[in-house]
């Protein structure tokens, strides 16, 4: 009795092949890191063909671009409290204070971190 049921099974078509370019596209989000209080996520996002620093406020679900570098990518990031980030660019450590208002449109200047 199970044999007729096996004969009626149809096989799905194989999934379409992905273009090679798909594997080399720039990520839309990278290096996600939660703030110590868990209210924000810092991440790298593409801006002007470079990876820049952004923060996503989880309460109001808004993304705030913190840097607008066009000459080089932000390399890595790390939280230094709930309202400060330390990140690298061109081998330098920089710090950024997170603005209280997520509605800020223009990124402010970054400060160097002294060793």
VENDA-V592206 format. One record per pair of residues at least 24 apart in sequence whose C-alpha atoms are under 6 Angstrom apart, sorted by sequence separation. I is the first residue (numbers start at 1). J is the second residue. D is the distance in Angstrom with one decimal. If there is no record, write none. Layout:
i: (I,I)
j: (J,J)
d: (D,D)
This chain:
i: (64,67,66,36,35)
j: (102,107,107,82,82)
d: (5.8,5.4,4.8,5.7,5.6)
